[in-house]
Amino acid sequence: MSEIEIQLKKGVLGLCVLALLSRGDSYAYEIASRMADAVDMGEGTIYPLMRRMQSEGLVKTYLEESPSGPPRKYYTLTETGHARLAEQVGEWRGFTAAVDTLIDGAATSPETAVQEGPLDAGEPSHEA
């Protein structure tokens, strides 16, 4: 995985969790599974993130009986979480639009790369 991909993932994990929870309440393992499928996030990352989001008042929890074991802790968005999601979606859309504008038409292969022009006659060459 490239450095840029790692940094991008770190930066948007919270946004992705908020977006998932806006579709419905969920428990941490289910969130982690969906995130792993979508953005290759490790399961261990979700638990500290969910604790942080709870301490920031973005999510709250409740217990629900599970048909296959102990009760599960479900997460639901708070009003603050919904507001943060709306704010971050706006920021994300603006950011990605700006990046798209910068990279549209950028050279992505050697055949289309911009070549440096010839040296001016008065410019010294640094070749040996």
Backbone as a ProteinNet text record, in pm:
[ID]
protein_1_A
[PRIMARY]
MSEIEIQLKKGVLGLCVLALLSRGDSYAYEIASRMADAVDMGEGTIYPLMRRMQSEGLVKTYLEESPSGPPRKYYTLTETGHARLAEQVGEWRGFTAAVDTLIDGAATSPETAVQEGPLDAGEPSHEA
[TERTIARY]
84.5	0	89.7	54.3	136.8	116.3	212	205.7	83.5	55.4	-60.5	-189.7	-200.6	-320.8	-338.2	-230.5	-235.8	-284.9	-227	-264.6	-408.6	-450.6	-589.1	-686.4	-656.2	-743.8	-752.9	-639.1	-640.3	-728.2	-721.6	-795.1	-945.2	-991.6	-1134.6	-1206.6	-1138.5	-1204.4	-1324.4	-1308.5	-1418.4	-1536.2	-1508.6	-1613.8	-1687.3	-1613.6	-1674.5	-1762.5	-1717.3	-1797.2	-1924.7	-1912.6	-2031.5	-2130.3	-2078.5	-2165.5	-2236.3	-2162.6	-2225.4	-2334.8	-2306.8	-2404.9	-2524.5	-2508	-2622.1	-2726.2	-2684	-2775.2	-2846.6	-2795.6	-2858.7	-2760.5	-2813.4	-2730.7	-2655.1	-2540.8	-2457.5	-2366.4	-2312.3	-2215.8	-2075.5	-1975.4	-1838.5	-1786	-1810.6	-1758.6	-1820.2	-1948.6	-2015.5	-1958.6	-1935.7	-1874.9	-1736.2	-1657.8	-1521.8	-1523.9	-1617.8	-1627	-1659.5	-1753	-1790.3	-1675.6	-1603.8	-1489.6	-1376	-1355.2	-1249.7	-1279.2	-1404.7	-1443.1	-1425.6	-1461	-1459.9	-1322.1	-1249.8	-1123.3	-1007.9	-1022.5	-914.8	-862.8	-956	-919.6	-912.1	-810.4	-795.6	-899	-942.9	-1046.2	-1004.7	-878.3	-830.9	-840.8	-855.6	-863.5	-997.9	-1103	-1237.9	-1265.4	-1214.5	-1249.7	-1198.1	-1072.4	-1028.1	-1103.4	-1133.1	-1206.1	-1346.6	-1414.3	-1549.4	-1546.4	-1445.8	-1433.4	-1412.9	-1327.5	-1302.8	-1430.3	-1501.6	-1624.2	-1729.9	-1732.5	-1827.2	-1787.5	-1658.6	-1614.4	-1635.1	-1635.7	-1661.2	-1810.1	-1893.4	-2038	-2096.6	-2022.2	-2071	-2161.7	-2138.5	-2219.5	-2256.8	-2364.9	-2399	-2426.6	-2429.5	-2442	-2564.8	-2605.9	-2708.7	-2683.8	-2730.1	-2712.9	-2838.4	-2815.1	-2926.3	-2892.1	-2989.7	-2968.2	-2926.6	-2838	-2790.4	-2841.1	-2887.1	-2932.8	-2818	-2696.1	-2582.1	-2477.7	-2519.5	-2422.1	-2465.7	-2367.8	-2400	-2458.9	-2518	-2573	-2463.7	-2504.6	-2410.3	-2428.3	-2314.7	-2317.2	-2337.1	-2449.8	-2479.7	-2445.6	-2403	-2370.6	-2475.9	-2513.5	-2607.9	-2555.1	-2583.7	-2538.4	-2619.9	-2553.1	-2619.8	-2648.1	-2717.2	-2738	-2603.2	-2510.2	-2375.8	-2308.1	-2327.5	-2271.2	-2328	-2460.3	-2522.9	-2468.2	-2452.1	-2398.6	-2254.2	-2174.4	-2034.3	-2027.1	-2114.7	-2118.2	-2146.1	-2247.3	-2281	-2163.6	-2098.6	-1982.3	-1868.4	-1838.4	-1727.3	-1756.8	-1881.8	-1916.1	-1893.7	-1935.1	-1911.9	-1763.9	-1684.8	-1540.3	-1479.5	-1523.5	-1470.7	-1503	-1626.9	-1667	-1584.6	-1564.2	-1483.3	-1338.5	-1284.5	-1145.9	-1126.5	-1214.4	-1197.6	-1220.2	-1310.6	-1331.4	-1205.4	-1142	-1019.5	-906.9	-893	-789	-817.4	-942.6	-977.8	-942	-967.5	-933.6	-783.5	-706.1	-560.3	-504.7	-563.9	-505.3	-568.6	-683.7	-743.6	-645.7	-623.6	-532.2	-386.7	-357	-217.6	-159.5	-33.4	35.5	43.3	-3.2	-0.4	80	131.7	213.7	331	438.5	555.4	522.7	426.7	392.4	328.7	256.2	187.6	258	369.8	441.3	490.5	486.9	537.3	688.7	746.4	890.9	947.8	1065.7	1133.6	1180.5	1167.9	1212.7	1364.3	1420.1	1565.9	1620.3	1744.4	1809.1	1824	1808.1	1834.6	1983.2	2014.1	2152.2	2246.2	2198.1	2284.2	2287.3	2210.7	2201.9	2306.2	2387.6	2492.1	2431	2496	2455.1	2528.1	2461.3	2523.5	2564.3	2565	2604.6	2753.8	2805.4	2951	3008.2
-116.7	0	123.9	220.8	340	432.8	520.7	616.4	707.4	750.5	838.7	765.5	638.8	561.2	545	519	504.9	634.3	746.5	875.6	912.9	885.8	914.8	832.9	706.1	620.2	670.3	705.4	756.1	879.9	963.4	1089.6	1076	969.9	959.5	848.2	776.1	667.2	716.1	825	879	917	981.5	1018.6	894.5	791.6	667.7	602.8	601.1	543.2	625	757.1	841.5	814.2	799.5	772.8	638.2	536	405.2	413.7	480.8	490.6	577	665.7	747.1	660.3	542.9	449.8	358.5	352.4	268.7	231.6	201	163.4	34.8	19.6	-97.4	-123.7	-243.4	-277.3	-276.3	-266.7	-239.8	-344.3	-471.9	-574.6	-561.5	-531.1	-512.8	-391.1	-283.4	-163.7	-197.8	-267.8	-305.3	-392.7	-486.4	-574.2	-495	-402.6	-321.2	-230	-176.9	-90.4	-172	-292.9	-378	-409.6	-437.2	-466.4	-344.2	-227.3	-106.2	-43	-29.6	44.8	-30.3	-159.6	-243.4	-194	-161.8	-117.1	-236.8	-241.9	-350.8	-342.2	-457.5	-463.6	-391.7	-399.6	-337.5	-186.3	-125.7	19.8	72.8	-6.7	43.7	72.3	-9.8	6	136.7	174	305.1	420.9	406.1	510.2	527.5	417	424.6	486.1	452.5	513.3	664.3	704.9	848.4	919.3	857.8	919.7	930.4	832	837.2	948.2	959.7	1065	1205.1	1216.1	1344.1	1372.8	1277.7	1298	1277.7	1211.7	1188.5	1066.6	971.3	849.8	821.2	745.4	692.3	543.7	471.4	325.7	276.7	156.8	84.7	-63.7	-145.5	-290.5	-352.6	-453.1	-527.7	-675.9	-755.6	-899.8	-952.9	-1050.1	-1113.8	-1257.7	-1303.6	-1442.9	-1543	-1495.3	-1586.9	-1556.5	-1515.2	-1489.3	-1378.4	-1312.7	-1205.7	-1083.6	-992.1	-870.1	-792.5	-726.6	-646	-498.6	-427.7	-283.3	-219.5	-155.5	-87.1	60	117.2	258.6	327.1	445.8	527.9	670.9	742.5	881.1	971.2	1066.3	1171.2	1287.8	1388.9	1509.9	1570.7	1569	1620.4	1538.1	1406.4	1318.9	1347.9	1370.3	1405	1537.4	1634.8	1764.7	1751.6	1673.3	1652.3	1583.5	1484.4	1415.8	1514.9	1598.4	1696.5	1790.6	1834.6	1923.4	1854.3	1730.7	1659.3	1618.6	1586.2	1554	1677.2	1793.7	1917.3	1943.8	1923.7	1943.4	1842.2	1716.9	1611.6	1643.3	1682	1713.4	1830	1932.7	2046.5	2006.8	1926.4	1881.9	1795.4	1696.5	1606.8	1680.9	1778.4	1857.9	1937.9	1996	2073.1	1982.8	1865.2	1771.7	1725	1692.6	1650.4	1758.2	1883.8	1993.9	1999.5	1977.8	1983.4	1866.8	1748.7	1632.1	1601	1660.4	1636.2	1678.3	1590.4	1618.5	1603.3	1560.7	1541.9	1423.9	1432	1322.6	1203.2	1087.3	968.6	855.9	877.4	773.9	840.1	764.9	824	882.7	822.7	871.5	1009.8	1040.5	1168.9	1267.4	1228.4	1315.6	1439.5	1549.2	1673.8	1665.2	1686.8	1681	1820.7	1827.4	1956.2	1995.5	2122.8	2172	2175.4	2202.8	2210.3	2327.4	2314	2422.2	2542.4	2658.8	2781.8	2785.6	2853	2858.2	2917.2	3013.2	3076.3	3000.2	2895	2822.1	2709.6	2702.3	2598.8	2460.9	2362.8	2224.8	2166.3	2077.7	2015.6	1872.7	1835.5	1698.7	1689.5	1572.1	1552.6	1524.3
0	0	0	-82.5	-94.4	25.1	46.9	157.4	143.4	21.5	2.6	35.5	0.2	30	181	251.4	397.1	460.7	419.9	478	444.2	321.1	283.3	367.1	386.5	466.8	609.9	667.7	805	815.6	714.6	717.3	700.1	638.5	609.5	685.3	772.3	844.2	924.2	996	1074.9	987.5	876	781.3	732	698.5	649	755	879.9	988.2	1007.9	1008.8	1022.2	908.3	787.6	672.1	687.6	731.8	753.6	859	968.6	1076.2	1038.2	941.6	897.4	827	780.9	712.7	811.2	934.3	1035.8	1144.7	1261.6	1375.8	1344.3	1408.4	1382.3	1501.1	1508.4	1612.4	1552	1636.2	1591.4	1492.7	1518.8	1428.6	1290	1284.5	1155.2	1081.4	1153.7	1093.9	1041.3	1123.4	1082.7	958	951	833.3	707.8	719.4	603.1	560.3	658.7	627.9	566.3	614.9	559.2	413.6	382.6	244.3	154.6	205.8	123.8	110.2	222	219.2	283.4	300.3	352.4	487.5	577.8	711.6	804.6	888.1	982.4	1093.8	1143.1	1246.1	1373.5	1410.1	1533.3	1534.1	1419.5	1408.6	1455.2	1441.7	1466.2	1613.3	1703	1844.4	1904.6	1884.2	1935.4	1868.2	1739.2	1666.8	1725.4	1754.2	1809.5	1950.7	2031.1	2164.7	2152.1	2058.3	2038.5	1992.5	1900	1849.1	1959.8	2048.4	2160	2256.7	2285.9	2379.1	2321.1	2188.8	2122.6	2107.5	2148.4	2140.8	2002.5	1914.4	1777.7	1769	1857.9	1862.5	2007.3	2023.8	2155	2136.5	2245.9	2237.3	2313.5	2276.9	2350.8	2329.7	2421.5	2411.6	2351.7	2268.4	2208.8	2213.8	2249.4	2255.7	2119.2	2121.8	1999.5	1997	1880.7	1872.5	1882	1867.7	1865	1971.4	2089.1	2194.5	2286.6	2349.8	2445	2374.2	2450	2389	2314.9	2208.9	2129.6	2162	2160.4	2178.3	2040.3	2022	1896.7	1908.2	1796.6	1787.6	1702.3	1743.8	1669.3	1666.9	1560.3	1549.3	1640.7	1700	1777.1	1681.7	1732.1	1650.9	1613	1708.1	1681.1	1571.5	1575	1471.6	1334.4	1327	1198.8	1146.1	1236.7	1195.6	1147.7	1220.1	1180.2	1044.6	1022.3	893.1	780.8	797.2	693.7	666	772.7	760.3	685	725.1	663.3	519.6	488.5	349.4	262.6	311.5	236.6	214.9	320	308.4	211.4	220	132	-13.8	-39.6	-177.8	-232.6	-152.1	-196.1	-220.8	-130.5	-142.9	-267.4	-286	-400.9	-532.5	-533.9	-655.7	-688.5	-585.8	-607.4	-657.2	-597.8	-641.5	-783.7	-813.1	-949.2	-1051.1	-1016.3	-1106.2	-1131.2	-1026.4	-1040.4	-1121.4	-1105.5	-1172.2	-1307.6	-1339	-1470.2	-1578.7	-1670.2	-1780.4	-1744.2	-1622.9	-1583.8	-1659.8	-1688.5	-1757.4	-1664	-1712.2	-1628.6	-1690	-1809.9	-1872.2	-1942.3	-1965.3	-2030.4	-2167.6	-2236.7	-2370.4	-2365.6	-2255.2	-2247.2	-2155	-2098.6	-2005.9	-2078.1	-2006.5	-2062.3	-2065.9	-2182.2	-2197.6	-2178.6	-2117.8	-2107.2	-2245.6	-2277	-2406.4	-2412.6	-2530.3	-2543.1	-2462.2	-2422.1	-2347.7	-2437.1	-2376.3	-2452.7	-2488.4	-2596.6	-2644.9	-2538.5	-2458.2	-2359	-2226.3	-2213.4	-2088	-2086.3	-1982.1	-1978.6	-1959.6	-2016.4	-2000.4	-1880.8	-1805.9	-1689.4	-1719.3	-1845.1	-1882	-1882.8	-1851.6	-1847.1	-1983.3
[MASK]
++++++++++++++++++++++++++++++++++++++++++++++++++++++++++++++++++++++++++++++++++++++++++++++++++++++++++++++++++++++++++++++++

